[in-house]
Amino acid sequence: MSENSNEGRDLVAVYGTLKRGNSNHGLISDARFLGRDRLKSIRLYDLGPWPGAVAGTSSGIDVEVYEVNEQQMERMDEIEDYRPGSPESGLFIRRRFSSRYGDAWVYLYQGSTLGRRPIMRGSWPLQQ
């Protein structure tokens, strides 16, 4: 996977607590918001206080796409328990998926989804 040649900037597609109006958005509130998209190459699972995405076909998961710098990416890596030195040992890994704005990193959940409610379309939190 090659890095974007955008002078230390990458794209990231967020689907949960990092989205606008949610609890961790402050970590990237200074990032450049590019817009919204709907990814059909991931599905979500409701994990309670946050969702977890896994690679797989869905009817479209709503994401927000941001252009982030290295420091913003490091903050997201920390909150998502992504470990660049040994990715398989963290709670999430990162993988690039195509978005309307270009290839964007998506954090994928590595824990068990057994018994967790799948979200195959739309966004988290689910509207009651």
C-alpha positions as CSV (number, residue, x, y, z in Angstrom):
1,M,0.0,0.0,0.0
2,S,1.5,3.3,-1.0
3,E,1.2,6.5,0.9
4,N,-0.5,9.5,-0.7
5,S,2.0,11.9,-2.1
6,N,0.1,14.7,-0.6
7,E,3.0,16.1,1.5
8,G,2.4,14.0,4.6
9,R,-1.4,14.0,4.2
10,D,-3.7,11.0,3.9
11,L,-7.4,10.4,3.5
12,V,-9.4,8.7,6.1
13,A,-13.1,7.6,6.0
14,V,-14.7,7.6,9.4
15,Y,-17.9,5.8,10.4
16,G,-18.4,6.1,14.1
17,T,-17.3,8.2,17.1
18,L,-15.0,10.2,14.9
19,K,-17.9,11.6,12.8
20,R,-19.2,15.1,13.3
21,G,-21.4,15.3,16.4
22,N,-20.0,12.2,18.0
23,S,-17.8,11.8,21.1
24,N,-14.3,11.6,19.4
25,H,-14.8,14.1,16.6
26,G,-12.6,16.6,18.4
27,L,-9.5,14.5,17.5
28,I,-10.0,15.5,13.9
29,S,-12.1,18.6,14.1
30,D,-9.1,20.5,12.6
31,A,-8.8,18.1,9.7
32,R,-10.0,19.1,6.2
33,F,-13.5,17.7,5.7
34,L,-13.9,16.5,2.1
35,G,-17.4,15.3,2.2
36,R,-19.6,12.3,2.7
37,D,-19.7,9.0,0.9
38,R,-21.4,5.6,1.2
39,L,-19.0,2.6,1.1
40,K,-20.4,-0.8,0.0
41,S,-17.2,-2.6,0.7
42,I,-17.5,-2.5,4.5
43,R,-20.2,-3.4,7.0
44,L,-20.6,-2.3,10.6
45,Y,-21.3,-4.1,13.8
46,D,-22.8,-2.3,16.8
47,L,-20.4,-2.8,19.7
48,G,-22.3,-0.7,22.2
49,P,-20.3,2.5,22.8
50,W,-18.9,2.4,19.3
51,P,-19.2,0.5,16.0
52,G,-16.7,-1.7,14.3
53,A,-16.3,-2.1,10.6
54,V,-15.2,-5.2,8.8
55,A,-14.5,-5.8,5.1
56,G,-17.5,-7.2,3.4
57,T,-20.3,-6.3,1.1
58,S,-23.1,-4.1,2.4
59,S,-25.9,-1.9,1.0
60,G,-23.8,1.1,1.8
61,I,-22.3,2.5,5.1
62,D,-22.3,6.2,5.5
63,V,-18.8,7.7,6.1
64,E,-17.2,11.1,6.3
65,V,-13.9,11.6,4.4
66,Y,-11.2,13.8,5.8
67,E,-7.7,14.8,4.7
68,V,-5.5,14.4,7.7
69,N,-1.9,15.1,8.6
70,E,0.5,12.8,10.4
71,Q,-0.3,14.1,13.9
72,Q,-4.1,13.6,13.3
73,M,-3.5,10.1,12.0
74,E,-1.4,9.3,15.1
75,R,-4.2,10.5,17.4
76,M,-6.7,8.3,15.5
77,D,-4.3,5.3,15.7
78,E,-4.1,5.7,19.4
79,I,-7.9,6.0,20.0
80,E,-8.5,3.0,17.7
81,D,-5.7,0.9,19.3
82,Y,-4.0,0.5,15.9
83,R,-0.4,-0.5,16.4
84,P,1.8,0.4,13.3
85,G,4.7,-1.8,14.5
86,S,2.5,-4.9,15.0
87,P,-1.0,-4.2,13.5
88,E,-2.4,-7.7,14.3
89,S,-2.0,-7.1,18.0
90,G,-4.3,-4.1,18.2
91,L,-8.1,-3.8,18.3
92,F,-8.2,-2.3,14.9
93,I,-6.2,-2.4,11.7
94,R,-6.1,0.1,8.8
95,R,-6.9,-0.7,5.2
96,R,-7.5,1.5,2.2
97,F,-10.8,1.5,0.4
98,S,-11.9,3.4,-2.6
99,S,-14.1,6.5,-1.9
100,R,-15.3,9.2,-4.2
101,Y,-12.4,11.4,-2.9
102,G,-9.7,8.8,-3.6
103,D,-8.3,5.8,-1.6
104,A,-9.0,6.4,2.1
105,W,-7.9,4.6,5.2
106,V,-10.7,2.8,7.1
107,Y,-10.2,1.3,10.6
108,L,-11.3,-2.3,10.6
109,Y,-12.3,-4.1,13.8
110,Q,-10.3,-7.3,14.7
111,G,-12.4,-8.5,17.6
112,S,-15.3,-11.0,17.6
113,T,-18.6,-9.8,16.1
114,L,-20.4,-12.9,17.4
115,G,-23.8,-11.9,18.8
116,R,-23.3,-8.3,17.7
117,R,-25.9,-6.5,15.7
118,P,-24.9,-6.0,12.1
119,I,-25.4,-2.7,10.3
120,M,-25.7,-3.3,6.6
121,R,-26.8,0.1,5.5
122,G,-26.7,3.7,6.8
123,S,-24.8,4.8,9.8
124,W,-24.1,4.3,13.5
125,P,-25.7,5.0,15.9
126,L,-28.8,3.4,14.5
127,Q,-31.9,5.6,14.8
128,Q,-34.4,4.1,17.2
